[in-house]
Amino acid sequence: MSMCSARGDGWSCGLSSDRYPLTKGLCRSHYSQSRRGRGFSRVEHVRADGSARPSCRFAECGRVVSAKGLCTGHYQQQSSGRALRPLRRKRTTADYQAMIRSGAVECLGCGLTKPTADYSKINRTGDLRPYCKPCNAERVRLSHYNVTKDFIEQLWRYQGERCAICGDTGSTATRAAHIDHDHSCCKGNRSCGSCVRGLICSNCNAYALAWYEALPPHLRTFDLLNGYIRRPPARRLREEPPTDME
């Protein structure tokens, strides 16, 4: 078991890697100090009265509490509306190269271990991407619309996991739903992010909105589509005050 190697005059850190992930042999606090070019200073991992700081309430986490009984990573998961799940250990280059040699790599997106054939190569170097092909395609799609995976997942739940226009539940995952944005703001398949309106099925995207918005304004009399265009779910979601999730 390795321990944080930071030490100073009369003290040593000694945080063990079985509870706290180490980077270059240092705990998170001392690695941050080294990145800033500082000398190591003692980090108090106990309270002033000598009692240990509480650990994250997520089972088998062991990291120090940051807020509301959770460590920083699990608190971020909860704040973004995601289900709590184990945090991944930081993957080193050596870990990644060992996986490639074994012929199977763990995807940084879905977390599944897949054959190397399921990963595309980076054009410049020929190295495998750390994301499998479906996850990489989703990352590219999200970057085109300037939205995050967390926002899309929140929007999908906000819509009741159905098309925002016709209510079809055939799209059982966010990747199967089309991201709709206001083309009067951003032309083509790219968006500034602010004009993303909702997640819709392929039929509504190709046949309903595309046809309807091409009509002259005086012919746009369909209340269902007018309501969606006027107050899309993404705008309503953004306007809602943040909820304090316990």
Order of alpha helices (4+ residues) and beta strands (2+ residues): beta-beta-alpha-alpha-alpha-beta-beta-alpha-alpha-beta-beta-alpha-alpha
